[in-house]
Amino acid sequence: MLGSGAASAADLPARLYTKAPVMPPSFSWTGFYVSGGGGYGMWDGNNATVVAPGFPGAGSAVTSTQRMGGDGFFGTIGAGYDWQFSSSWVGGIFGDVQFGSIRGTVQDAALGVSGSEKDRTNWAAGLRLGYLVTPSVLTYVNGGYSGAEFSGATLSDDFGTGPFSTTTSFHRDGWFVGGGVENQIGVLGFGPGWFMKTEYRAAEYNRVTLPESFVAGGLPIGLAVTLKPLVQTVSTQLVYRFNWSGVSFGP
C-alpha cells in the first residue's frame, strides 16, 4: 500500500509557478509642478489710433486709424499646484512668465512715420480646470490676470531721413483665457514625473495713450498713439511633477 501511494504521488504533475497579477498603475495629479519651454506669439494694437491730446475735446479727436502689431518668439517658465478632486477632473492654480521678442510696428499715419514696438515680458497668475481623457492625459482651460511690459518706439519716415519722434515704454494690466493638453512622456524615456503640455493663450490689456516727442529736444509734438494690446501665444513646455504617483514604465 505504501509503495502504491508513493507511486501515485510521483505520478502527479508538477505544480506550475504563476506570477502575481500585475496591478494597473495608480495615478494622481495632486501636487506641485514646475514648467519651462517656449513658443510663438503675436500682438495686435486692436483698433489703434492717433489723437491730438493737446487740443480741446482731444480725447475723441481721431486723426487716423491703423493696424499695429507684429510677431516673434519667446521663452517661458512657470510653477503651479493641482488637485485631482475626482477620477476625471483636475483643478489648479499657477503662475508663469513669458520673455522674449514679440516685435511689431507702431505707426503715426498723420505724420507718415513708424517704428518698432516690442512686447518684452508677459506674466500671468490664474486658475485652470481640466478633464482627464486618460489617467495620464489632461485637457484643460485656464484664465486669470496678466500683465505686460512693452518697449518704447522710435518713429521714422519711409524715406530713411532718420528718427523723427519717440514714445515711451509702458506697462499694462489685463486678463487672459486659454487652453491646452498635458500628457505624461515617460514612454519616451523620461522618468514618470515628466510631462509635456501645449497651450494656446489670448491676453487683452488696458488701452494706453503714448504721447509722441521730438527726438531732437524731447519736446511733445501734440499727437499721441493710442492702442489696446491683444497678445496671442502658442507654447510647448516640459513639466516636472514632484510627487507624481504613477508607476514607472517598463516590464
Secondary structure, DSSP 8 states (H G I E B T S, - for coil): -HHHHHHHHHHS------------------EEEEEEEEEEEEEE-SSEEEE-TTSTTGGG-EEEEE--EEEEEEEEEEEEEEEE-SSSEEEEEEEEEEEEEEEEEEEETTTTEEEEEEEEEEEEEEEEEEEEEETTEEEEEEEEEEEEEE--EEEEETT---EEEEE--EEEEEEEEEEEEEEE-GGGT--TTEEEEEEEEEEEE--EEEEEEETTT--EEEEEEEE--EEEEEEEEEEEETT-----S--
